[in-house]
Amino acid sequence: MSRTISSTVLPIQQVMAGATPTAWRDGVVLEASDRELSVAFLDGGVMRLQTFDAFAGLSVGEPVAFHPVAEILDVRSVATTARVV
């Protein structure tokens, strides 16, 4: 499956994510607004993230992946910048 890279993701973020592939954390959305979401990670943690692209219609229970080192959020095969709130 191919992934679309948002214009908010810098090349250095892509390099960091590629250099540390084990840092990706899989989770599901607990709650979401246009620019913020709470994610319950499969490893037991919960985080509130601020995104820099709006994800219209993001549903509770939707799967996501977050790379905390590179600050990249992957939603619906779209990678965008996201930061811990």
C-alpha positions in Angstrom: 0.0 0.0 0.0 1.4 3.4 -0.9 1.3 6.3 1.5 0.7 10.0 0.7 3.0 12.4 2.4 1.5 15.7 3.5 3.3 18.9 2.7 3.6 19.4 6.5 6.1 16.5 6.8 9.6 17.7 6.3 12.3 15.6 4.5 14.2 15.3 7.8 11.2 13.8 9.5 10.9 11.2 6.7 14.6 10.4 7.2 14.2 10.0 10.9 11.2 7.7 10.5 13.1 5.6 8.1 16.1 5.4 10.3 14.1 4.3 13.4 11.3 2.1 12.0 10.8 0.3 15.4 9.6 3.6 17.0 6.2 3.5 15.2 3.3 3.0 17.7 0.0 1.6 16.5 -3.2 2.7 18.1 -6.8 3.5 17.8 -8.6 6.9 18.0 -10.4 7.5 21.3 -11.8 11.0 20.3 -11.1 13.4 17.5 -11.7 17.0 16.4 -10.4 18.7 13.3 -6.8 19.2 14.6 -6.6 17.1 17.8 -7.1 13.5 18.7 -6.6 11.2 21.6 -5.1 7.8 20.7 -5.0 4.6 22.8 -1.9 2.8 21.8 -1.7 -1.0 21.6 1.2 -0.9 24.1 -1.1 0.6 26.7 -0.3 4.3 26.5 -2.7 7.1 25.7 -1.7 10.4 24.1 -3.4 13.6 22.9 -1.9 14.7 19.6 -2.2 17.9 17.6 -2.2 17.4 13.8 -1.4 19.9 11.2 -3.8 18.6 8.6 -7.6 18.3 9.2 -8.9 14.8 9.1 -12.7 15.2 8.4 -14.8 12.4 9.7 -12.1 10.6 11.7 -14.0 8.0 13.7 -13.5 6.6 17.2 -11.8 3.2 16.8 -10.1 4.1 13.6 -6.5 2.7 13.4 -3.5 5.1 13.3 0.2 4.9 13.6 2.4 7.5 15.3 6.2 8.0 15.2 7.1 10.1 18.3 10.7 10.7 17.2 9.8 12.0 13.8 6.5 13.4 14.9 4.6 11.8 12.0 1.0 10.5 12.2 -0.2 8.0 9.6 -4.0 8.0 9.2 -5.7 6.4 6.2 -2.3 6.0 4.5 -1.7 9.7 4.8 1.3 10.9 6.7 1.1 14.2 8.4 3.0 16.1 11.2 1.6 15.6 14.7 2.9 16.7 18.1 2.1 15.6 21.6 -0.2 18.2 23.3 
